[in-house]
């Protein structure tokens, strides 16, 4: 009976670790630097804010606040509206529905 209790406890511990790893990976991939309506914005942890300075990613890619991206290999890319650079350096185009949902997460100031 003692062995059965240890075996069950071991399975529970493995389940917890697996779910933590999965949730960490998915939130990391959502963080990006995006060209939106002609301005660079940063989306981190579901919140969107204006990009105020150039950023160097862990792979050496530089994302500039004017929308220029320079890869470590020396290639220069200018982002178009809707394109984003993820924290791993991958460039992607967001769908219009995803762009609308990210704009709703930004706090709006009264004019």
C-alpha positions as semicolon CSV with decimal commas, in nm:
position;residue;x (nm);y (nm);z (nm)
1;X;0,000;0,000;0,000
2;X;0,288;0,240;0,078
3;X;0,426;0,192;-0,274
4;X;0,087;0,278;-0,427
5;X;0,075;0,609;-0,236
6;X;0,426;0,702;-0,354
7;X;0,339;0,611;-0,713
8;X;0,022;0,827;-0,707
9;X;0,212;1,122;-0,557
10;X;0,474;1,097;-0,832
11;X;0,209;1,114;-1,105
12;X;0,053;1,421;-0,950
13;X;0,388;1,604;-0,935
14;X;0,455;1,534;-1,304
15;X;0,114;1,668;-1,408
16;X;0,176;1,998;-1,229
17;X;0,515;2,051;-1,395
18;X;0,377;1,979;-1,742
19;X;0,095;2,235;-1,711
20;X;0,335;2,505;-1,586
21;X;0,567;2,453;-1,883
22;X;0,282;2,470;-2,134
23;X;0,128;2,787;-1,993
24;X;0,466;2,964;-1,979
25;X;0,538;2,893;-2,344
26;X;0,205;3,017;-2,473
27;X;0,220;3,351;-2,291
28;X;0,578;3,410;-2,411
29;X;0,480;3,373;-2,777
30;X;0,205;3,638;-2,749
31;X;0,454;3,910;-2,654
32;X;0,549;4,109;-2,965
33;X;0,640;4,444;-3,119
34;X;0,382;4,545;-3,381
35;X;0,323;4,815;-3,642
36;X;-0,030;4,938;-3,586
37;X;-0,183;5,237;-3,766
38;X;0,164;5,362;-3,859
39;X;0,298;5,346;-3,500
40;X;0,505;5,082;-3,325
41;X;0,342;4,930;-3,019
42;X;0,455;4,666;-2,774
43;X;0,222;4,392;-2,655
44;X;0,334;4,226;-2,333
45;X;0,128;4,007;-2,100
46;X;-0,187;4,105;-2,291
47;X;-0,132;4,481;-2,248
48;X;-0,053;4,710;-2,543
49;X;0,154;5,027;-2,511
50;X;0,346;5,262;-2,739
51;X;0,706;5,164;-2,809
52;X;0,930;5,435;-2,662
53;X;1,276;5,297;-2,738
54;X;1,460;5,052;-2,962
55;X;1,476;4,694;-2,835
56;X;1,742;4,426;-2,888
57;X;1,600;4,073;-2,871
58;X;1,785;3,776;-2,724
59;X;1,878;3,649;-3,073
60;X;2,042;3,984;-3,165
61;X;1,755;4,122;-3,373
62;X;1,700;4,496;-3,319
63;X;1,344;4,631;-3,334
64;X;1,337;5,010;-3,376
65;X;1,056;5,239;-3,275
66;X;1,020;5,358;-3,637
67;X;0,929;5,004;-3,751
68;X;1,270;4,905;-3,887
69;X;1,394;4,558;-3,792
70;X;1,761;4,462;-3,827
71;X;1,849;4,097;-3,795
72;X;2,178;3,973;-3,653
73;X;2,266;3,861;-4,007
74;X;2,239;4,224;-4,123
75;X;1,907;4,207;-4,310
76;X;1,690;4,520;-4,272
77;X;1,310;4,495;-4,286
78;X;1,050;4,772;-4,253
79;X;0,734;4,645;-4,088
80;X;0,400;4,707;-4,258
81;X;0,077;4,768;-4,071
82;X;-0,028;4,447;-3,894
83;X;0,317;4,286;-3,893
84;X;0,474;4,197;-3,560
85;X;0,806;4,070;-3,434
86;X;0,782;3,811;-3,157
87;X;1,037;3,800;-2,876
88;X;1,209;3,507;-3,051
89;X;1,269;3,724;-3,362
90;X;1,001;3,564;-3,581
91;X;0,805;3,811;-3,796
92;X;0,437;3,746;-3,857
93;X;0,129;3,927;-3,988
94;X;-0,161;3,953;-3,746
95;X;-0,516;3,910;-3,870
96;X;-0,745;4,212;-3,854
97;X;-0,954;4,047;-3,579
98;X;-0,642;3,991;-3,366
99;X;-0,540;4,355;-3,415
100;X;-0,887;4,471;-3,303
101;X;-0,872;4,258;-2,988
102;X;-0,527;4,393;-2,899
103;X;-0,655;4,751;-2,931
104;X;-0,928;4,680;-2,676
105;X;-0,663;4,583;-2,418
106;X;-0,499;4,926;-2,434
107;X;-0,627;5,176;-2,184
108;X;-0,777;5,479;-2,357
109;X;-0,725;5,833;-2,236
110;X;-1,005;6,092;-2,269
111;X;-0,952;6,366;-2,529
